[in-house]
Amino acid sequence: MDCKNCGKKDLSGDELAIYRKLVNRGAKEFLCIDCLAEYFKCDRSEIEDRIRYYRESGHCTLFV
Ligand SMILES: [Zn+2]
């Protein structure tokens, strides 16, 4: 799976999952973390914090 914005190859499972979580549960196209940060006008580290949060919360089946 590639980033639909910048074309980055082989997005990680985390990148796919956080996109589904934050943007569109049924997404067929995805953004990498950098483009997602741009999309939300926030810092890349905030996206990474979100990933960590959802991963550690253990409730989100997108992050198993
Ligand atoms: Zn990208």
N, CA, C, O and the ligand as a Tripos MOL2 file, in Angstrom:
@<TRIPOS>MOLECULE
protein
  257   255    65     0     0
PROTEIN
NO_CHARGES

@<TRIPOS>ATOM
      1 N           0.8470   -1.1950    0.0000 N.3       1 MET1
      2 CA          0.0000    0.0000    0.0000 C.3       1 MET1
      3 C           0.8870    1.2510    0.0000 C.2       1 MET1
      4 O           1.7990    1.3850    0.8160 O.2       1 MET1
      5 N           0.5930    2.1690   -0.9430 N.am      2 ASP2
      6 CA          1.3910    3.3960   -1.0310 C.3       2 ASP2
      7 C           0.5910    4.5960   -0.5220 C.2       2 ASP2
      8 O          -0.6400    4.5890   -0.5210 O.2       2 ASP2
      9 N           1.3210    5.6220   -0.0920 N.am      3 CYS3
     10 CA          0.6680    6.8770    0.2910 C.3       3 CYS3
     11 C           0.0490    7.5160   -0.9570 C.2       3 CYS3
     12 O           0.7190    7.6540   -1.9810 O.2       3 CYS3
     13 N          -1.2190    7.9030   -0.8730 N.am      4 LYS4
     14 CA         -1.8880    8.4500   -2.0610 C.3       4 LYS4
     15 C          -1.4420    9.8780   -2.3530 C.2       4 LYS4
     16 O          -1.7000   10.3950   -3.4390 O.2       4 LYS4
     17 N          -0.7810   10.5130   -1.4030 N.am      5 ASN5
     18 CA         -0.3330   11.8850   -1.5940 C.3       5 ASN5
     19 C           1.0990   11.9790   -2.1190 C.2       5 ASN5
     20 O           1.3410   12.5800   -3.1660 O.2       5 ASN5
     21 N           2.0430   11.3880   -1.3950 N.am      6 CYS6
     22 CA          3.4470   11.5160   -1.7810 C.3       6 CYS6
     23 C           3.9840   10.2710   -2.4620 C.2       6 CYS6
     24 O           5.0910   10.2920   -2.9990 O.2       6 CYS6
     25 N           3.2160    9.1820   -2.4510 N.am      7 GLY7
     26 CA          3.6500    7.9720   -3.1300 C.3       7 GLY7
     27 C           4.6310    7.1270   -2.3470 C.2       7 GLY7
     28 O           5.2230    6.1980   -2.8960 O.2       7 GLY7
     29 N           4.8130    7.4350   -1.0740 N.am      8 LYS8
     30 CA          5.6920    6.6090   -0.2310 C.3       8 LYS8
     31 C           5.2500    5.1460   -0.2990 C.2       8 LYS8
     32 O           4.0630    4.8340   -0.1980 O.2       8 LYS8
     33 N           6.2220    4.2660   -0.4720 N.am      9 LYS9
     34 CA          5.9270    2.8490   -0.6560 C.3       9 LYS9
     35 C           5.7860    2.1200    0.6730 C.2       9 LYS9
     36 O           6.3530    2.5160    1.6910 O.2       9 LYS9
     37 N           5.0190    1.0550    0.6280 N.am     10 ASP10
     38 CA          4.9690    0.1060    1.7390 C.3      10 ASP10
     39 C           4.6900    0.7650    3.0860 C.2      10 ASP10
     40 O           5.5010    0.6930    4.0090 O.2      10 ASP10
     41 N           3.5510    1.3980    3.1780 N.am     11 LEU11
     42 CA          3.1520    1.9900    4.4460 C.3      11 LEU11
     43 C           3.0630    0.9050    5.5140 C.2      11 LEU11
     44 O           2.6940   -0.2360    5.2340 O.2      11 LEU11
     45 N           3.4090    1.2830    6.7440 N.am     12 SER12
     46 CA          3.3850    0.3060    7.8260 C.3      12 SER12
     47 C           1.9530    0.0310    8.2600 C.2      12 SER12
     48 O           1.0350    0.7850    7.9380 O.2      12 SER12
     49 N           1.7790   -1.0470    8.9860 N.am     13 GLY13
     50 CA          0.4750   -1.3830    9.5380 C.3      13 GLY13
     51 C          -0.0560   -0.2720   10.4210 C.2      13 GLY13
     52 O          -1.2580   -0.0050   10.4440 O.2      13 GLY13
     53 N           0.8520    0.3790   11.1530 N.am     14 ASP14
     54 CA          0.4440    1.4910   12.0130 C.3      14 ASP14
     55 C          -0.1100    2.6430   11.1880 C.2      14 ASP14
     56 O          -1.1050    3.2620   11.5640 O.2      14 ASP14
     57 N           0.5330    2.9260   10.0680 N.am     15 GLU15
     58 CA          0.0880    4.0320    9.2190 C.3      15 GLU15
     59 C          -1.2970    3.7480    8.6310 C.2      15 GLU15
     60 O          -2.1460    4.6370    8.5630 O.2      15 GLU15
     61 N          -1.5110    2.5100    8.2120 N.am     16 LEU16
     62 CA         -2.8230    2.1410    7.6850 C.3      16 LEU16
     63 C          -3.8780    2.2240    8.7880 C.2      16 LEU16
     64 O          -4.9850    2.7180    8.5780 O.2      16 LEU16
     65 N          -3.5080    1.7330    9.9530 N.am     17 ALA17
     66 CA         -4.4680    1.6700   11.0560 C.3      17 ALA17
     67 C          -4.8570    3.0640   11.5490 C.2      17 ALA17
     68 O          -6.0330    3.3360   11.7900 O.2      17 ALA17
     69 N          -3.8670    3.9430   11.6960 N.am     18 ILE18
     70 CA         -4.1890    5.2700   12.2150 C.3      18 ILE18
     71 C          -4.9990    6.0590   11.1830 C.2      18 ILE18
     72 O          -5.8310    6.8890   11.5500 O.2      18 ILE18
     73 N          -4.7630    5.8080    9.9250 N.am     19 TYR19
     74 CA         -5.5670    6.4670    8.8970 C.3      19 TYR19
     75 C          -7.0180    6.0050    8.9810 C.2      19 TYR19
     76 O          -7.9470    6.8110    8.9150 O.2      19 TYR19
     77 N          -7.1930    4.7100    9.1250 N.am     20 ARG20
     78 CA         -8.5530    4.1750    9.2790 C.3      20 ARG20
     79 C          -9.2180    4.7570   10.5140 C.2      20 ARG20
     80 O         -10.4010    5.0980   10.5150 O.2      20 ARG20
     81 N          -8.4170    4.8580   11.5610 N.am     21 LYS21
     82 CA         -8.9600    5.3200   12.8370 C.3      21 LYS21
     83 C          -9.3630    6.7930   12.7770 C.2      21 LYS21
     84 O         -10.4370    7.1720   13.2460 O.2      21 LYS21
     85 N          -8.4950    7.6130   12.1980 N.am     22 LEU22
     86 CA         -8.6990    9.0560   12.2600 C.3      22 LEU22
     87 C          -9.4800    9.6070   11.0670 C.2      22 LEU22
     88 O         -10.1380   10.6400   11.1840 O.2      22 LEU22
     89 N          -9.4130    8.9410    9.9430 N.am     23 VAL23
     90 CA         -9.9900    9.5120    8.7300 C.3      23 VAL23
     91 C         -11.1930    8.7210    8.2260 C.2      23 VAL23
     92 O         -12.2970    9.2540    8.1110 O.2      23 VAL23
     93 N         -10.9680    7.4650    7.9330 N.am     24 ASN24
     94 CA        -12.0330    6.7120    7.2710 C.3      24 ASN24
     95 C         -11.8680    5.2240    7.5460 C.2      24 ASN24
     96 O         -10.9320    4.5770    7.0780 O.2      24 ASN24
     97 N         -12.7900    4.7230    8.3030 N.am     25 ARG25
     98 CA        -12.7300    3.3280    8.7160 C.3      25 ARG25
     99 C         -12.6540    2.3710    7.5130 C.2      25 ARG25
    100 O         -11.9960    1.3320    7.5810 O.2      25 ARG25
    101 N         -13.3130    2.7210    6.4480 N.am     26 GLY26
    102 CA        -13.3470    1.8380    5.2880 C.3      26 GLY26
    103 C         -12.3990    2.2470    4.1780 C.2      26 GLY26
    104 O         -12.6190    1.9310    3.0090 O.2      26 GLY26
    105 N         -11.3360    2.9580    4.5540 N.am     27 ALA27
    106 CA        -10.4310    3.5200    3.5460 C.3      27 ALA27
    107 C          -9.8170    2.4500    2.6500 C.2      27 ALA27
    108 O          -9.4670    1.3590    3.0990 O.2      27 ALA27
    109 N          -9.6980    2.7940    1.3770 N.am     28 LYS28
    110 CA         -9.0070    1.9220    0.4240 C.3      28 LYS28
    111 C          -7.7000    2.5840   -0.0290 C.2      28 LYS28
    112 O          -6.8300    1.9330   -0.6080 O.2      28 LYS28
    113 N          -7.5790    3.8770    0.2410 N.am     29 GLU29
    114 CA         -6.3500    4.6140   -0.0390 C.3      29 GLU29
    115 C          -5.8770    5.2140    1.2770 C.2      29 GLU29
    116 O          -6.6770    5.4840    2.1730 O.2      29 GLU29
    117 N          -4.5770    5.4170    1.3820 N.am     30 PHE30
    118 CA         -4.0210    5.8160    2.6700 C.3      30 PHE30
    119 C          -2.9780    6.9150    2.5390 C.2      30 PHE30
    120 O          -2.4420    7.1690    1.4610 O.2      30 PHE30
    121 N          -2.7070    7.5580    3.6700 N.am     31 LEU31
    122 CA         -1.6370    8.5520    3.7490 C.3      31 LEU31
    123 C          -0.5660    8.0610    4.7120 C.2      31 LEU31
    124 O          -0.8670    7.3780    5.6920 O.2      31 LEU31
    125 N           0.6800    8.4100    4.4310 N.am     32 CYS32
    126 CA          1.7540    8.1220    5.3790 C.3      32 CYS32
    127 C           1.6330    9.0980    6.5610 C.2      32 CYS32
    128 O           0.8390   10.0380    6.5230 O.2      32 CYS32
    129 N           2.4160    8.8640    7.5850 N.am     33 ILE33
    130 CA          2.3220    9.6980    8.7850 C.3      33 ILE33
    131 C           2.6060   11.1650    8.4590 C.2      33 ILE33
    132 O           1.9190   12.0540    8.9630 O.2      33 ILE33
    133 N           3.5940   11.4190    7.6340 N.am     34 ASP34
    134 CA          3.9370   12.7990    7.2840 C.3      34 ASP34
    135 C           2.7710   13.5060    6.6040 C.2      34 ASP34
    136 O           2.4460   14.6450    6.9390 O.2      34 ASP34
    137 N           2.1480   12.8310    5.6550 N.am     35 CYS35
    138 CA          1.0340   13.4460    4.9350 C.3      35 CYS35
    139 C          -0.1990   13.5560    5.8250 C.2      35 CYS35
    140 O          -0.9950   14.4850    5.6870 O.2      35 CYS35
    141 N          -0.3450   12.6190    6.7200 N.am     36 LEU36
    142 CA         -1.4680   12.6720    7.6520 C.3      36 LEU36
    143 C          -1.3040   13.8770    8.6000 C.2      36 LEU36
    144 O          -2.2740   14.5680    8.9120 O.2      36 LEU36
    145 N          -0.0830   14.1090    9.0420 N.am     37 ALA37
    146 CA          0.2010   15.2680    9.8830 C.3      37 ALA37
    147 C          -0.1200   16.5570    9.1250 C.2      37 ALA37
    148 O          -0.6800   17.4990    9.6870 O.2      37 ALA37
    149 N           0.2390   16.5830    7.8560 N.am     38 GLU38
    150 CA         -0.0710   17.7310    7.0060 C.3      38 GLU38
    151 C          -1.5860   17.9030    6.8710 C.2      38 GLU38
    152 O          -2.1130   19.0120    6.9600 O.2      38 GLU38
    153 N          -2.2600   16.7960    6.6580 N.am     39 TYR39
    154 CA         -3.7170   16.7800    6.4950 C.3      39 TYR39
    155 C          -4.4070   17.3820    7.7160 C.2      39 TYR39
    156 O          -5.3660   18.1420    7.5840 O.2      39 TYR39
    157 N          -3.9140   17.0390    8.8990 N.am     40 PHE40
    158 CA         -4.5200   17.5300   10.1360 C.3      40 PHE40
    159 C          -3.8700   18.8210   10.6280 C.2      40 PHE40
    160 O          -4.2460   19.3520   11.6730 O.2      40 PHE40
    161 N          -2.8950   19.3210    9.8710 N.am     41 LYS41
    162 CA         -2.1740   20.5340   10.2740 C.3      41 LYS41
    163 C          -1.6100   20.3860   11.6770 C.2      41 LYS41
    164 O          -1.7040   21.3000   12.4960 O.2      41 LYS41
    165 N          -1.0300   19.2400   11.9440 N.am     42 CYS42
    166 CA         -0.4180   19.0350   13.2460 C.3      42 CYS42
    167 C           0.9570   18.4200   13.0500 C.2      42 CYS42
    168 O           1.3860   18.1470   11.9290 O.2      42 CYS42
    169 N           1.6350   18.2110   14.1680 N.am     43 ASP43
    170 CA          2.9810   17.6990   14.0970 C.3      43 ASP43
    171 C           2.9770   16.1840   13.9470 C.2      43 ASP43
    172 O           2.1110   15.4910   14.4810 O.2      43 ASP43
    173 N           3.9460   15.6940   13.2200 N.am     44 ARG44
    174 CA          4.0770   14.2580   13.0240 C.3      44 ARG44
    175 C           4.1460   13.5050   14.3600 C.2      44 ARG44
    176 O           3.6400   12.3890   14.4770 O.2      44 ARG44
    177 N           4.7630   14.1130   15.3420 N.am     45 SER45
    178 CA          4.8890   13.4530   16.6410 C.3      45 SER45
    179 C           3.5300   13.2560   17.3050 C.2      45 SER45
    180 O           3.3450   12.3250   18.0890 O.2      45 SER45
    181 N           2.5750   14.1390   16.9870 N.am     46 GLU46
    182 CA          1.2290   13.9750   17.5490 C.3      46 GLU46
    183 C           0.5410   12.7460   16.9610 C.2      46 GLU46
    184 O          -0.1900   12.0370   17.6520 O.2      46 GLU46
    185 N           0.7870   12.5090   15.6860 N.am     47 ILE47
    186 CA          0.2480   11.2990   15.0580 C.3      47 ILE47
    187 C           0.8810   10.0690   15.7030 C.2      47 ILE47
    188 O           0.2030    9.0870   16.0010 O.2      47 ILE47
    189 N           2.1730   10.1420   15.9060 N.am     48 GLU48
    190 CA          2.8690    9.0040   16.5150 C.3      48 GLU48
    191 C           2.3880    8.7680   17.9460 C.2      48 GLU48
    192 O           2.2960    7.6280   18.4010 O.2      48 GLU48
    193 N           2.0820    9.8650   18.6520 N.am     49 ASP49
    194 CA          1.5320    9.7280   19.9940 C.3      49 ASP49
    195 C           0.1810    9.0200   19.9470 C.2      49 ASP49
    196 O          -0.1140    8.1680   20.7860 O.2      49 ASP49
    197 N          -0.6320    9.3810   18.9620 N.am     50 ARG50
    198 CA         -1.9330    8.7370   18.7890 C.3      50 ARG50
    199 C          -1.7850    7.2430   18.5310 C.2      50 ARG50
    200 O          -2.5050    6.4230   19.1000 O.2      50 ARG50
    201 N          -0.8500    6.9120   17.6740 N.am     51 ILE51
    202 CA         -0.6090    5.5030   17.3590 C.3      51 ILE51
    203 C          -0.2520    4.7490   18.6360 C.2      51 ILE51
    204 O          -0.7710    3.6670   18.9110 O.2      51 ILE51
    205 N           0.6480    5.3540   19.4030 N.am     52 ARG52
    206 CA          1.0770    4.7240   20.6510 C.3      52 ARG52
    207 C          -0.1040    4.5870   21.6090 C.2      52 ARG52
    208 O          -0.2670    3.5590   22.2660 O.2      52 ARG52
    209 N          -0.9220    5.6310   21.6810 N.am     53 TYR53
    210 CA         -2.0730    5.6200   22.5730 C.3      53 TYR53
    211 C          -3.0410    4.4900   22.2150 C.2      53 TYR53
    212 O          -3.4630    3.7250   23.0830 O.2      53 TYR53
    213 N          -3.3840    4.3950   20.9490 N.am     54 TYR54
    214 CA         -4.3460    3.3730   20.5410 C.3      54 TYR54
    215 C          -3.7690    1.9760   20.7070 C.2      54 TYR54
    216 O          -4.4630    1.0330   21.0880 O.2      54 TYR54
    217 N          -2.4850    1.8720   20.4120 N.am     55 ARG55
    218 CA         -1.8170    0.5850   20.5560 C.3      55 ARG55
    219 C          -1.8340    0.1270   22.0120 C.2      55 ARG55
    220 O          -2.1240   -1.0310   22.3130 O.2      55 ARG55
    221 N          -1.5180    1.0610   22.9060 N.am     56 GLU56
    222 CA         -1.4140    0.7040   24.3110 C.3      56 GLU56
    223 C          -2.7630    0.5820   24.9950 C.2      56 GLU56
    224 O          -2.8900   -0.1170   26.0000 O.2      56 GLU56
    225 N          -3.7680    1.2540   24.4620 N.am     57 SER57
    226 CA         -5.1020    1.1640   25.0580 C.3      57 SER57
    227 C          -5.6420   -0.2470   24.8970 C.2      57 SER57
    228 O          -6.4120   -0.7260   25.7300 O.2      57 SER57
    229 N          -5.2340   -0.9090   23.8250 N.am     58 GLY58
    230 CA         -5.6110   -2.2960   23.6360 C.3      58 GLY58
    231 C          -7.0500   -2.5250   23.2660 C.2      58 GLY58
    232 O          -7.4850   -3.6700   23.1380 O.2      58 GLY58
    233 N          -7.8180   -1.4260   23.0860 N.am     59 HIS59
    234 CA         -9.2320   -1.5870   22.7880 C.3      59 HIS59
    235 C          -9.5030   -1.5520   21.2860 C.2      59 HIS59
    236 O         -10.5500   -2.0020   20.8200 O.2      59 HIS59
    237 N          -8.5680   -1.0240   20.5580 N.am     60 CYS60
    238 CA         -8.8280   -0.8130   19.1520 C.3      60 CYS60
    239 C          -8.3790   -2.0240   18.3340 C.2      60 CYS60
    240 O          -7.2000   -2.3750   18.3040 O.2      60 CYS60
    241 N          -9.3300   -2.6380   17.6860 N.am     61 THR61
    242 CA         -9.0140   -3.8560   16.9320 C.3      61 THR61
    243 C          -8.2230   -3.5520   15.6660 C.2      61 THR61
    244 O          -7.7390   -4.4690   15.0010 O.2      61 THR61
    245 N          -8.0880   -2.2600   15.3270 N.am     62 LEU62
    246 CA         -7.2790   -1.9050   14.1590 C.3      62 LEU62
    247 C          -5.7910   -2.0650   14.4580 C.2      62 LEU62
    248 O          -4.9690   -2.1770   13.5490 O.2      62 LEU62
    249 N          -5.4620   -2.0750   15.7480 N.am     63 PHE63
    250 CA         -4.0540   -2.1320   16.1470 C.3      63 PHE63
    251 C          -3.7060   -3.4530   16.8220 C.2      63 PHE63
    252 O          -3.0780   -3.4540   17.8810 O.2      63 PHE63
    253 N          -4.0910   -4.5400   16.2500 N.am     64 VAL64
    254 CA         -3.7120   -5.8170   16.8560 C.3      64 VAL64
    255 C          -2.6280   -6.5010   16.0220 C.2      64 VAL64
    256 O          -2.1770   -7.5920   16.3710 O.2      64 VAL64
    257 ZN          2.8070   10.6120    2.1300 Zn       65 ZN65
@<TRIPOS>BOND
     1     1     2 1
     2     2     3 1
     3     3     4 2
     4     3     5 am
     5     5     6 1
     6     6     7 1
     7     7     8 2
     8     7     9 am
     9     9    10 1
    10    10    11 1
    11    11    12 2
    12    11    13 am
    13    13    14 1
    14    14    15 1
    15    15    16 2
    16    15    17 am
    17    17    18 1
    18    18    19 1
    19    19    20 2
    20    19    21 am
    21    21    22 1
    22    22    23 1
    23    23    24 2
    24    23    25 am
    25    25    26 1
    26    26    27 1
    27    27    28 2
    28    27    29 am
    29    29    30 1
    30    30    31 1
    31    31    32 2
    32    31    33 am
    33    33    34 1
    34    34    35 1
    35    35    36 2
    36    35    37 am
    37    37    38 1
    38    38    39 1
    39    39    40 2
    40    39    41 am
    41    41    42 1
    42    42    43 1
    43    43    44 2
    44    43    45 am
    45    45    46 1
    46    46    47 1
    47    47    48 2
    48    47    49 am
    49    49    50 1
    50    50    51 1
    51    51    52 2
    52    51    53 am
    53    53    54 1
    54    54    55 1
    55    55    56 2
    56    55    57 am
    57    57    58 1
    58    58    59 1
    59    59    60 2
    60    59    61 am
    61    61    62 1
    62    62    63 1
    63    63    64 2
    64    63    65 am
    65    65    66 1
    66    66    67 1
    67    67    68 2
    68    67    69 am
    69    69    70 1
    70    70    71 1
    71    71    72 2
    72    71    73 am
    73    73    74 1
    74    74    75 1
    75    75    76 2
    76    75    77 am
    77    77    78 1
    78    78    79 1
    79    79    80 2
    80    79    81 am
    81    81    82 1
    82    82    83 1
    83    83    84 2
    84    83    85 am
    85    85    86 1
    86    86    87 1
    87    87    88 2
    88    87    89 am
    89    89    90 1
    90    90    91 1
    91    91    92 2
    92    91    93 am
    93    93    94 1
    94    94    95 1
    95    95    96 2
    96    95    97 am
    97    97    98 1
    98    98    99 1
    99    99   100 2
   100    99   101 am
   101   101   102 1
   102   102   103 1
   103   103   104 2
   104   103   105 am
   105   105   106 1
   106   106   107 1
   107   107   108 2
   108   107   109 am
   109   109   110 1
   110   110   111 1
   111   111   112 2
   112   111   113 am
   113   113   114 1
   114   114   115 1
   115   115   116 2
   116   115   117 am
   117   117   118 1
   118   118   119 1
   119   119   120 2
   120   119   121 am
   121   121   122 1
   122   122   123 1
   123   123   124 2
   124   123   125 am
   125   125   126 1
   126   126   127 1
   127   127   128 2
   128   127   129 am
   129   129   130 1
   130   130   131 1
   131   131   132 2
   132   131   133 am
   133   133   134 1
   134   134   135 1
   135   135   136 2
   136   135   137 am
   137   137   138 1
   138   138   139 1
   139   139   140 2
   140   139   141 am
   141   141   142 1
   142   142   143 1
   143   143   144 2
   144   143   145 am
   145   145   146 1
   146   146   147 1
   147   147   148 2
   148   147   149 am
   149   149   150 1
   150   150   151 1
   151   151   152 2
   152   151   153 am
   153   153   154 1
   154   154   155 1
   155   155   156 2
   156   155   157 am
   157   157   158 1
   158   158   159 1
   159   159   160 2
   160   159   161 am
   161   161   162 1
   162   162   163 1
   163   163   164 2
   164   163   165 am
   165   165   166 1
   166   166   167 1
   167   167   168 2
   168   167   169 am
   169   169   170 1
   170   170   171 1
   171   171   172 2
   172   171   173 am
   173   173   174 1
   174   174   175 1
   175   175   176 2
   176   175   177 am
   177   177   178 1
   178   178   179 1
   179   179   180 2
   180   179   181 am
   181   181   182 1
   182   182   183 1
   183   183   184 2
   184   183   185 am
   185   185   186 1
   186   186   187 1
   187   187   188 2
   188   187   189 am
   189   189   190 1
   190   190   191 1
   191   191   192 2
   192   191   193 am
   193   193   194 1
   194   194   195 1
   195   195   196 2
   196   195   197 am
   197   197   198 1
   198   198   199 1
   199   199   200 2
   200   199   201 am
   201   201   202 1
   202   202   203 1
   203   203   204 2
   204   203   205 am
   205   205   206 1
   206   206   207 1
   207   207   208 2
   208   207   209 am
   209   209   210 1
   210   210   211 1
   211   211   212 2
   212   211   213 am
   213   213   214 1
   214   214   215 1
   215   215   216 2
   216   215   217 am
   217   217   218 1
   218   218   219 1
   219   219   220 2
   220   219   221 am
   221   221   222 1
   222   222   223 1
   223   223   224 2
   224   223   225 am
   225   225   226 1
   226   226   227 1
   227   227   228 2
   228   227   229 am
   229   229   230 1
   230   230   231 1
   231   231   232 2
   232   231   233 am
   233   233   234 1
   234   234   235 1
   235   235   236 2
   236   235   237 am
   237   237   238 1
   238   238   239 1
   239   239   240 2
   240   239   241 am
   241   241   242 1
   242   242   243 1
   243   243   244 2
   244   243   245 am
   245   245   246 1
   246   246   247 1
   247   247   248 2
   248   247   249 am
   249   249   250 1
   250   250   251 1
   251   251   252 2
   252   251   253 am
   253   253   254 1
   254   254   255 1
   255   255   256 2
@<TRIPOS>SUBSTRUCTURE
     1 MET1         2 RESIDUE 1 A MET
     2 ASP2         6 RESIDUE 1 A ASP
     3 CYS3        10 RESIDUE 1 A CYS
     4 LYS4        14 RESIDUE 1 A LYS
     5 ASN5        18 RESIDUE 1 A ASN
     6 CYS6        22 RESIDUE 1 A CYS
     7 GLY7        26 RESIDUE 1 A GLY
     8 LYS8        30 RESIDUE 1 A LYS
     9 LYS9        34 RESIDUE 1 A LYS
    10 ASP10       38 RESIDUE 1 A ASP
    11 LEU11       42 RESIDUE 1 A LEU
    12 SER12       46 RESIDUE 1 A SER
    13 GLY13       50 RESIDUE 1 A GLY
    14 ASP14       54 RESIDUE 1 A ASP
    15 GLU15       58 RESIDUE 1 A GLU
    16 LEU16       62 RESIDUE 1 A LEU
    17 ALA17       66 RESIDUE 1 A ALA
    18 ILE18       70 RESIDUE 1 A ILE
    19 TYR19       74 RESIDUE 1 A TYR
    20 ARG20       78 RESIDUE 1 A ARG
    21 LYS21       82 RESIDUE 1 A LYS
    22 LEU22       86 RESIDUE 1 A LEU
    23 VAL23       90 RESIDUE 1 A VAL
    24 ASN24       94 RESIDUE 1 A ASN
    25 ARG25       98 RESIDUE 1 A ARG
    26 GLY26      102 RESIDUE 1 A GLY
    27 ALA27      106 RESIDUE 1 A ALA
    28 LYS28      110 RESIDUE 1 A LYS
    29 GLU29      114 RESIDUE 1 A GLU
    30 PHE30      118 RESIDUE 1 A PHE
    31 LEU31      122 RESIDUE 1 A LEU
    32 CYS32      126 RESIDUE 1 A CYS
    33 ILE33      130 RESIDUE 1 A ILE
    34 ASP34      134 RESIDUE 1 A ASP
    35 CYS35      138 RESIDUE 1 A CYS
    36 LEU36      142 RESIDUE 1 A LEU
    37 ALA37      146 RESIDUE 1 A ALA
    38 GLU38      150 RESIDUE 1 A GLU
    39 TYR39      154 RESIDUE 1 A TYR
    40 PHE40      158 RESIDUE 1 A PHE
    41 LYS41      162 RESIDUE 1 A LYS
    42 CYS42      166 RESIDUE 1 A CYS
    43 ASP43      170 RESIDUE 1 A ASP
    44 ARG44      174 RESIDUE 1 A ARG
    45 SER45      178 RESIDUE 1 A SER
    46 GLU46      182 RESIDUE 1 A GLU
    47 ILE47      186 RESIDUE 1 A ILE
    48 GLU48      190 RESIDUE 1 A GLU
    49 ASP49      194 RESIDUE 1 A ASP
    50 ARG50      198 RESIDUE 1 A ARG
    51 ILE51      202 RESIDUE 1 A ILE
    52 ARG52      206 RESIDUE 1 A ARG
    53 TYR53      210 RESIDUE 1 A TYR
    54 TYR54      214 RESIDUE 1 A TYR
    55 ARG55      218 RESIDUE 1 A ARG
    56 GLU56      222 RESIDUE 1 A GLU
    57 SER57      226 RESIDUE 1 A SER
    58 GLY58      230 RESIDUE 1 A GLY
    59 HIS59      234 RESIDUE 1 A HIS
    60 CYS60      238 RESIDUE 1 A CYS
    61 THR61      242 RESIDUE 1 A THR
    62 LEU62      246 RESIDUE 1 A LEU
    63 PHE63      250 RESIDUE 1 A PHE
    64 VAL64      254 RESIDUE 1 A VAL
    65 ZN65       257 GROUP 0 **** ****
